[in-house]
Amino acid sequence: MDPGSYKSTGSLTGKPLLYFTSIFVSLGVFLFGYDQGVMSGIITGPYFLQYFEQPTRAQLGTMVAILEIGALISSLIVGRVGDIIGRRKTIFYGSIIFVVGGAFQTFAMGMDTMIVGRVVSGFGVGMLSTIVPVYQSEISPADHRGRLACIEFTGNVVGYAASVWVDYICSFIESDFSWRLPLLLQCVMGSLLCVGSLIISETPRWLLDNDHDAEGIIVIANLHAGGNTEDPRAKQEFNEIKENVLIMRAEGERSYADMWRKYKKRVLIAMSSQAFAQLNGINVISYYAPLVFEEAGWVGRNAILMTGLNALVYVASTVPPWFLVDHWGRRPILLSGAIVMAISLSLISYSIYLDISLTPTLTVFFVIVYNAFFGYSWGPIPWLYPPEILPLSVRAKGASLSTATNWAFNWVVGEMTPVLQELIEWRMYLLHAFFCCMSFVLVYFTYPETKGVSLEEMDQIFGDASVVPTPYAQDDLEAEIESDGGILRQRTSVEDEELDPLGVSNVSEEQAFINRRSVDKSDGQRSHQD
């Protein structure tokens, strides 16, 4: 890697660079939201139904939900890929795959081609939805991590809302372009992300974990110290991340089995948060909102219009967490959201059951309330929580499991919703209300609060801190961290050390680094410890 490529351009450093990068990578989850919502308006259009020969509810469910199969597979693979090639390159390849899948859908000649396109797009969506939250968490300071993650989720919902309104506008086109054009637009936006991923920097934690220390200090300085590599805060951040890397490296292998053995509680919490995000019923609305409104009495284009109005409220509801998540914390937001969502779903069910003249209006109102509180709570937090509670050594792998859980339950809900709407009708919403109640209980008793906690200090919250190996006996150990031309150098001298037959010191660089460090947190200056 060339350290020069990581030097900031112009005056864009510090918070402006941090927010610019965060908003840009949110385009990855924008694509995820767009792809989720774009099908909801298309599948009710007359030209789409005519072209695909009036597909049944089960066929529509398969076509919509098959994307989750591709996303599930790729999200399991991308944990390892993200560790090997880096977060930035994973975003690059994920966006390319997404564009290819979108092209298949746009120019589909039949149901088979459409399904292939949905699966390929799913591969891209799975990669992006897994790696973008990891990228976000690894560039964010502890006191802004929640806000930046919530901004990222807003990008997802903006994508969903954009797709609904594109569907509504294109519904006035009297040809097959009424459904092909919305699918083509996702290719355009995917191409923008692909190009932009070549500009953004790699995360400092991945760089340091792969011994690109010179590049790592430059990225840290650009993000958190105005580009000044000699700033005490930049040095302190580097020291804390690097020490954590070396401690975890000394622990040994980073397999999935090892992750499960050491961090089972964290992994289960991460997976459960994503599972309940789907079981709480959001994709009943995201994928099939026009069908929900048709069931309540809105017909044709009016159903899409109601979906569009609901989407605007949904976007607005994602803004309050920007300001609340780092002050209130994660738990209060999840708990309050679960309560209101359960009540709203129950009232949707009751309104459809009554089947009176006010049913269409009541249904729209309670769907909007439900969506608003999902956007404020169980929408953003499950994307923030997993990557922030998982340690660096297994963060990408753990995030891949939690995201795979999201896609697995996403597929179940997407596949079953059209069928359940026909079989049990209004009772379906009570099922999701029950899961909202269960999610409240789970959070109340098992989820710890993580606001304001740095990623390197998260093990103290869960009580599974790594044990640092016993220091080697050394007569003299001196370590310096100095800055020269923006490149961090570290120098460790050990006198009278024993060498093995190959001439390699028995005291590893990692061990020496761990054993010698004593950093003054207040001013970032180095101190020496005898």
ABEGO torsion letter per residue (X at the ends): XBAAAABBBEABBEAAAAAAAAAAAAAAAAAAAAAAAAAAAAAABAAAAAAAGGBBAAAAAAAAAAAAAAAAAAAAAAAAAAAAAEAAAAAAAAAAAAAAAAAAAAABABAAAAAAAAAAAAAAAAAAAAAAAAAAAAABBAAAAAAAAAAAAAAAAAAAAAAAAAAAAAAABBBAAAAAAAAAAAAAAAAAAAAAAAABBBBAAAAAAAGBAAAAAAAAAAAAAGGBAABAAAAAAAAAAAAAAAAAAAAEBABAAAAAAAAAAAAAAAAAAAAAAAAAGAAAAAAAAAAAAAAAGBBEAAAAAAAAAAAAAAAAAAAAAAAAAAAAEAAAAAAAAAAAAAAAAAAAAAAAAAGBAAAAAAAAAAAAAAAAAAAABAAAAAAAAAAAABBAAAAAAAAAAAAAAAAAAAAAAAAAAAAAAAAAEAAAAAAAAAAAAAAAAAAAAABBBABGBBAAAAAAAAGABBBBBBBBBBABBBBBBBBBGGBBBBBBBBBGBBBBAAGBBABBAAAAAAAABBBBAAAGBBBBBX
